[in-house]
Amino acid sequence: MEQIIIKKLEQIRPIIEERRFLLVHSGAYKYLKVKEFFDEFPHVEFSGFTPNPLYEQVCEGVKLFNEEKCEMIIAVGGGSAIDVAKCIKLYCKMNNQENYLQQETFDSGVMLIAVPTTAGSGSESTRHAVIYYKEDKQSISHISIVPDYAVLEAAVLKTLPDYQKKCTMMDALSQAIESWWSVNSTDTSIKYSIEAIKAVKSNWEEYIFENTEESAERILEASNLAGRAINITATTAAHAMSYKITSMYELPHGHAVAVCLPEVWEYMMGHVEDCIDCRGAAYLQRTLDHISTLIDVGLYRSMLERMEMKYPVSRNKVTEVEALVNSVNPERLKNNPVGLSADALGKMYGRIVQ
């Protein structure tokens, strides 16, 4: 079925009141008002996972889901909680005697409801999830793991720490920009990107510095739109470059993406002739020009400065830059409209890492 987006938890009451569900949540859940709502219903809770979830942790969630004979899954949290819930849904009907990552994927038929508590990942509306197996990032993708319902309850953002608000919002903005210039962009994905960028640009200062519920609602909607955009296109070079920065410098994902994106953006502006998009360099130039009419790279950088989102500091810059370049998955660069050589990546990382 097509995903249904709603804005109030009460609307899912008829769906969950007669079903035992697995509630996948992060540690902050106990401080959220939504806990009072879910406490009314019979359920089992699972929170045994880290911010960058491990395959083994997902396996524990699958085991709990089956042992407790749960009928559906509800995820309350940021991208990690939702990604874990997606993987539990995908794996819960598979053979538990074999590695889930090596088995053929199929729709388990288990209902999944996502309640995002951050405005950034857009994971509540994508077919993608990220987990780690033996320290390697695993990109999980299957159409069946798009949550059946996404509950955009803006009130949950009220107590979100300021730094987390900044990181997640910049992740959403970056996703919208990357999706727009992606080689996979479509008229529909571009429409989502435009709406997301406009919403962030109009509301980010009020959201970050004044913490109003109205601005939170707009940013949460922007995050969802950005998620729907990358669900069509996937992300590009800025995201591909960010993953090792997150692990090497312990920088949250959104912060890592945010320091990479301006470098990719400016590089592409200067190398449009190296376009690998089948639509050609002229199309890419028009795209970059159109993006800049809504938000240019200078404004993006000024947002980072205003929010004091600093660049990572190295201990051994030469060695670390080399490791960063070697970490980039070439497959993830194929979505980028301009080809990036190892030398180009090295120069960009050299400016990112201080």
C-alpha positions in Angstrom: 0.0 0.0 0.0 1.1 3.6 -0.5 2.5 5.2 2.6 0.1 7.3 4.7 1.4 10.4 6.4 -0.4 11.7 9.4 0.4 14.4 12.0 -1.2 13.2 15.2 -0.6 10.0 17.2 -4.2 9.6 18.0 -4.9 8.8 14.4 -3.1 5.5 14.7 -5.0 4.3 17.8 -7.5 2.2 15.8 -4.6 0.5 14.0 -2.6 -0.6 17.0 -5.1 -1.1 19.8 -5.7 -4.7 19.1 -2.2 -5.7 18.0 0.8 -6.6 20.1 3.7 -4.6 18.7 7.4 -4.3 19.1 8.3 -0.7 20.0 11.8 0.1 18.7 13.1 3.2 20.4 16.3 5.1 21.4 17.3 6.0 24.9 15.6 9.4 24.8 12.1 7.8 24.4 11.5 7.7 28.2 11.6 11.5 28.3 9.1 12.0 25.5 5.4 12.7 26.0 4.6 10.1 23.3 5.5 7.4 25.9 2.3 8.0 27.7 0.3 7.2 24.5 2.1 3.9 23.8 2.0 2.8 27.4 -1.8 2.4 27.0 -1.2 -0.6 24.7 0.3 -4.1 25.1 3.8 -4.0 23.6 7.4 -5.1 23.9 10.2 -2.6 23.9 13.6 -2.9 22.1 16.3 -0.3 22.5 19.5 -2.5 22.4 21.3 -0.7 19.6 23.9 2.0 19.2 23.7 5.2 17.1 25.4 3.4 14.2 23.4 0.1 14.6 25.2 -3.2 14.3 24.0 -6.3 12.5 24.2 -8.3 15.7 21.9 -5.8 17.4 19.3 -6.1 14.7 19.4 -9.9 15.1 18.5 -9.4 18.8 15.6 -7.3 17.8 14.4 -10.0 15.3 14.7 -12.6 18.0 12.7 -10.6 20.4 10.0 -9.8 17.8 9.5 -13.5 17.1 9.8 -14.8 20.7 7.2 -12.3 21.9 4.9 -13.2 18.9 4.6 -9.5 17.9 2.3 -8.6 15.0 3.7 -5.2 14.0 6.6 -2.8 14.6 6.5 0.8 15.7 9.7 2.9 15.5 10.0 6.0 17.7 13.3 7.9 17.3 15.8 9.2 14.9 17.3 7.5 11.8 19.0 4.8 13.8 15.8 3.6 15.5 13.9 3.7 12.3 16.6 1.9 10.4 16.8 -0.9 13.0 13.0 -1.3 12.8 13.1 -1.5 9.0 15.7 -4.3 9.2 13.8 -6.2 11.8 10.8 -6.1 9.5 12.9 -7.3 6.6 14.5 -10.1 8.4 11.8 -11.4 10.8 10.5 -14.1 8.4 13.9 -15.2 7.1 15.9 -18.2 8.1 17.6 -17.3 11.5 20.2 -20.0 11.0 21.8 -18.1 8.1 23.2 -14.6 7.8 20.3 -12.3 6.9 22.6 -10.1 4.7 23.3 -13.1 2.5 19.7 -14.2 2.0 17.2 -13.1 -0.7 15.0 -10.3 0.5 11.2 -10.3 0.4 8.3 -8.5 1.9 7.6 -10.0 5.4 4.1 -8.5 5.4 4.7 -7.0 8.9 3.2 -3.5 9.3 5.7 -0.8 10.2 4.8 2.6 11.7 7.5 5.3 12.1 7.4 8.2 14.5 10.5 10.3 13.8 11.7 12.3 16.8 14.3 14.3 14.8 13.8 16.4 11.7 16.6 15.3 9.5 17.0 11.8 8.2 13.7 11.4 6.4 14.1 7.7 7.1 10.4 7.4 7.9 9.7 7.7 4.2 12.5 5.8 2.5 13.3 2.3 1.4 16.8 2.6 2.7 18.5 1.6 6.0 22.1 1.6 7.2 23.6 -0.9 9.6 27.2 -2.1 10.2 28.6 -5.6 9.9 32.2 -6.3 11.0 32.8 -2.5 10.9 31.7 -2.2 7.3 28.7 -0.1 6.4 25.8 -2.1 4.9 23.3 -0.2 2.8 20.0 -2.0 3.0 17.4 -1.2 0.4 14.0 -2.8 -0.3 10.7 -1.2 -1.3 8.8 -3.2 1.5 10.6 -1.4 4.3 9.1 2.0 3.5 7.0 2.4 6.7 3.3 2.0 6.1 2.6 5.0 8.2 4.8 8.1 9.0 3.6 10.1 12.0 4.9 13.6 11.8 4.2 14.8 15.4 6.1 18.1 15.7 5.7 18.2 19.5 8.3 15.5 19.9 11.0 17.9 18.7 10.4 20.4 21.5 13.0 18.8 23.8 15.6 17.9 21.2 19.0 19.2 22.1 20.1 22.2 20.0 23.1 20.5 18.5 21.1 17.5 17.4 18.5 19.9 15.9 21.3 21.6 13.9 22.8 18.3 12.6 19.5 16.7 11.6 18.2 19.8 9.9 21.4 20.1 7.8 21.1 16.5 6.9 17.6 17.1 5.6 18.7 20.2 3.6 21.7 18.4 2.2 19.5 15.5 1.1 17.2 17.8 -0.7 20.1 19.6 -2.5 21.9 16.3 -3.4 18.7 14.7 -4.7 18.0 17.7 -6.9 21.4 17.4 -8.7 21.5 13.6 -8.6 21.7 11.8 -12.0 18.5 9.9 -10.9 16.4 13.0 -10.3 12.9 13.1 -11.7 10.2 15.8 -11.9 8.7 14.4 -8.8 11.9 14.2 -6.8 12.8 17.7 -7.8 9.4 19.0 -6.6 10.0 17.4 -3.2 13.5 18.9 -3.1 12.3 22.4 -4.0 9.6 22.3 -1.3 12.1 21.0 1.3 14.7 23.6 0.6 12.1 26.4 0.7 10.8 25.2 4.0 14.2 25.0 5.6 15.3 28.4 4.3 12.1 30.1 5.6 12.1 28.4 9.0 15.6 27.4 10.1 16.4 30.4 12.2 13.2 30.3 14.1 13.5 26.6 14.6 17.1 26.7 15.8 17.1 29.9 17.8 13.5 30.3 18.9 12.3 26.7 19.1 8.7 27.4 18.1 6.3 24.5 17.4 5.2 26.0 14.1 8.8 26.2 12.8 9.4 22.6 14.1 6.4 21.4 12.1 7.7 23.1 8.9 11.2 21.6 9.4 9.7 18.1 10.1 7.7 18.4 6.9 10.9 19.5 5.1 12.7 16.5 6.4 10.0 14.2 5.2 10.0 15.8 1.8 13.8 15.4 1.5 13.4 11.8 2.5 10.8 11.2 -0.2 13.2 12.8 -2.7 16.1 10.6 -1.9 13.8 7.6 -1.8 13.6 8.2 -5.6 17.2 9.3 -6.3 19.5 8.2 -3.4 22.2 10.6 -2.2 25.4 11.7 -4.0 29.0 12.5 -3.2 28.6 14.5 -0.1 27.0 11.6 1.7 29.5 9.2 0.2 32.3 11.3 1.6 30.7 11.7 5.0 30.6 8.2 6.4 34.3 7.8 7.3 34.3 11.4 8.8 31.5 10.2 11.2 33.5 7.2 12.4 37.0 8.8 12.3 36.1 12.0 14.1 33.0 10.9 16.0 31.0 13.6 14.2 27.2 13.1 13.9 26.1 12.1 10.4 24.3 15.4 9.6 27.3 17.4 10.7 29.7 15.2 8.6 27.5 15.6 5.5 27.2 19.4 6.1 30.9 20.0 6.0 31.3 17.9 2.9 28.5 19.3 0.8 29.9 22.8 0.1 33.1 21.4 -1.1 31.3 19.0 -3.5 29.0 21.9 -4.6 31.9 24.3 -5.4 33.9 21.6 -7.2 31.0 20.8 -9.4 30.4 24.4 -10.2 33.9 24.6 -11.5 33.9 21.3 -13.4 30.5 21.2 -15.1 32.2 20.1 -18.3 33.1 16.8 -16.5 29.4 16.0 -16.2 28.5 12.3 -16.3 24.8 12.8 -16.2 23.3 11.5 -19.5 21.3 14.8 -19.7 24.5 16.7 -20.3 26.6 19.6 -19.0 24.1 22.2 -20.1 21.3 20.5 -18.0 23.6 20.3 -15.0 24.5 24.0 -15.3 20.8 24.9 -15.4 20.2 22.7 -12.3 23.0 24.3 -10.3 21.8 27.7 -11.3 18.2 26.9 -10.3 19.4 25.5 -6.9 21.3 28.7 -6.4 18.2 30.9 -6.9 16.8 29.2 -3.8 19.9 28.6 -1.7 23.4 29.2 -2.8 26.6 27.7 -1.4 27.5 31.0 0.3 24.2 30.9 2.3 24.8 27.3 3.1 28.2 28.1 4.5 26.9 31.0 6.5 24.3 28.7 8.1 27.1 26.5 9.3 29.0 29.5 10.7 25.9 30.9 12.4 25.2 27.6 14.1 28.9 27.1 15.0 29.1 23.8 13.2 32.9 23.5 12.9 35.2 21.4 10.7 36.9 18.2 12.0 40.4 18.7 13.4 43.1 16.1 12.5 46.0 14.7 14.4 47.9 13.5 11.3 46.3 15.2 8.3 48.2 13.5 5.5 47.5 10.0 6.8 43.9 10.8 7.7 43.1 12.4 4.3 44.5 9.3 2.6 42.3 7.0 4.7 39.2 9.2 4.0 39.8 9.1 0.2 40.2 5.3 0.3 37.0 4.9 2.3 34.7 6.4 -0.4 32.6 3.7 -2.1 32.8 4.3 -5.9 29.3 2.9 -6.3 27.9 5.7 -4.2 29.6 8.3 -6.4 27.8 7.1 -9.5 24.8 9.2 -8.5 26.9 12.3 -8.6 26.6 14.3 -11.8 30.3 15.1 -11.9 33.0 12.5 -11.8 35.3 12.7 -8.8 38.9 11.3 -9.0 40.9 10.3 -6.0 42.9 13.5 -6.5 39.8 15.6 -6.4 38.5 13.8 -3.3 41.9 14.4 -1.6 41.8 18.1 -2.3 38.3 18.4 -0.9 39.1 16.4 2.2 42.2 18.5 2.6 40.0 21.6 2.9 37.4 19.8 5.2 39.9 18.4 7.7 41.6 21.2 9.6 
